[in-house]
Amino acid sequence: MGMVTSRIHRAAGRFNVENRAERVLAKSKPEAAPKHPTTEKYLQELWKDNESKESLTKKNQQLDGFLKDVYVTSHDPPSIKNPKFGKPSERDRMPQFRGTVEDTELGYAESEVVAEGKLTLRQTMQLLADFKTDSQKNDAAAVVAKYKIQASTADNILTYFGSLNVMINEPKDRQEKLLQKQVPKPSTVVEIEEGIPKK
């Protein structure tokens, strides 16, 4: 039903369009929209005042003189010279390399520039490995000096983070060894689960 009514409305709107358009275009001046009664009174009072009429039509010499005294001069901003990026336009350009990016070791592209107080994943892994090898030499103070991070952050990293350790227990008896050789191993996931020490 809605489709039928929309077709009827569309047809009624398009009926005799050319003649109506010609009638509108034939008028010499388009009619202004009706004004609010208060606005109409205000405009009539303005047009009665001769001074306001003259000020609108006459050229104001004083304002014209002010305009002639104004001069605009422009200066180019100083160029920023950064040795890492070179010209500012080179920094803002799109990357020139359009080939396929090779997979990285960690699985994502690492940032070349790291802000002070921040660490990349590679730096964090190296920090934890150094701490594990020699915890007295690579303590929180050494980490703060090397990576320029806050002491509380370094302390939290060394306390709460650690690299993944997989512990596989060796079978105690020969019988267990024989049983393990006879029973086929279903998957590596099961091997790791079997090797986890039970509490």
N, C-alpha and C positions, 0 to 999 in steps of 0.2 A: 504494500500500500504506500509506503514511504517513497518508493521509486516513482510511482505514478504521480504523486503530488509534486515531487521535485521537478519532474519533466514539465508539468503544467506551469509551475512558477517560472521555470527557465524560458518556456515559450512565451509567457506573458511579458517577461522582462525584455525579450528580444523583439517583441512585436513593434513594428513601425520605428525601428531604431534610427534609420537614416533620416527620415523626416524630422524626428525630434532633435537629432544632432544638428541638422541644417538650421532649424529654428533658433537654437541656442547660439550658433555661430553667426547668424544673421543680425543679432542684436549688436548695436554699436558699442555699448559699454555694459559689462556684466553688473548685475545688481548686487550691491553690498548686503551683507547679512544684517538683519535688524539689530539695532543697538538697544541696550537697556535704557529705560526712561531716565534714570539718574545720569547716565553717561551722556545722553542726548542734551540734557539741560546744561551740563558742564561745557560741552563743545559749543553750544550756541552762545554762551556767555563769553567764551574765549574769542570767538569770531567777531563778536560785537566790539571787543576791546581793540582799538586801532594800533596801540603800541605793540601788542603781541603779534599782530599781523605784519607790521613793518619789521620787527626783529626776526621774523621767520624768513622774510623775502630779502632783507638787506644783508650785505656782507659786513661782518664785524671786523673793523680794521685792527683793533687791539689783539684779538685772538689770531688773526692772520699774521701779525707781526711776531707773536709768540711761536707760531708754527714755523716761520722762516728761520728763527734762531735755533731751532732744534737740529742737531746733526747726529747721525748714528754712525759710529765707527765700530768695526768688528775685528777681533784678533783671534787667530787660531790657537787652540789650547796647546800647551807644551807637550811634546811627544814623550811618551813613557818608554824608557829604555830598560828592559829587563833582559839580562843575559840568557835566562832560561827560555824565554819565548821569542825574543827578537822584536820585530815590529808588532804593534797591537793588532794589525790586520792579519798577520800570520797566525796569531793566537786564536782569533775568532773564526778562522776558516774551518770548513768541514775537513775531516780526515782525508788524506790523499790515498791511503791504502784501501783498495776495494776488494782485495783477495780474501780467501777463506782463512780465518784465524785458526791457528793450530791449538789443540787442547793443551792447556797448561797443567802443571803438576798438581795444583790445588783445585782445578776445575773452573776457574774464573780468572779474568784479567786483573792483575794486581796494579794498584796505583803506583806511578813512579815517584810522585811527590807525596810525602806523608807529613801532615801538620804536626807541630810540636804537641806533645801530650797524647798522641794517638799511636796505636800500634797496628801493623798489618797482621794477618794470620800467620804468615811465615815468621815474622819477628817474635810473635807470641810463642810459637812452637820452639824456636831457637832458644828463647829465654827459659822456657820450662826444661828443655834438654840440658842447657848449661847448669841450671839449678840442680838438676838431678845428678849430674856428674860430680859437681863440687859445690855443695850447698853453703859452705863457709866462705868460699871465694866469691861466689855469685849470689850474695845475699840481697836483701831489698835495697840497701844503700848503693850497691854496685849497679843494680838494675835502674835505679833513679838517675844515677850519673850517666849511664850509657844511653838510655832511651829517652831521657828528659820527660819523665812522667811523674805524677804526684806520688809521694811516699805511701799514702794510704792505698792508692790504686795498685802500686807494686806489691805491697804487703798482701792485699786481697788476692791478687793473681797467684802469688806463690803459695798462699794458704789454701785457696778453694779450687784451683785449677790443676790439672795434671794430665799427662799423656795417657793414652789408652794402653792398658797392660792386659795381655792374655796369658793366663797361667794354665798350663797343662800338667797335670800330675802324672808321674810315671807309675805304672802298675807295680804293686808291691810283690806279688807272688808270681811264680812261673805259671800257675794255673790261670791266673787272670790274663797273662800274655797269650797262653794257648787259646783261651776262650775268645780273646779279641781277634786272634788270627782266623779262627773258624767262622765267627759271625761277621758277615759282610757289613761294612760301614755304610749307613744310608746316605749321609751327607756331612759336609763340613760343619754345618750348624750344630748337628748333634755332637760332633767331636768337641766343639768348643763348650757346649753345655755340659758334657760329661767331665770336662777338665776343670770346671769351676768348682772351687772347694766349697763344701757344704758347711753351714754354720751350725 
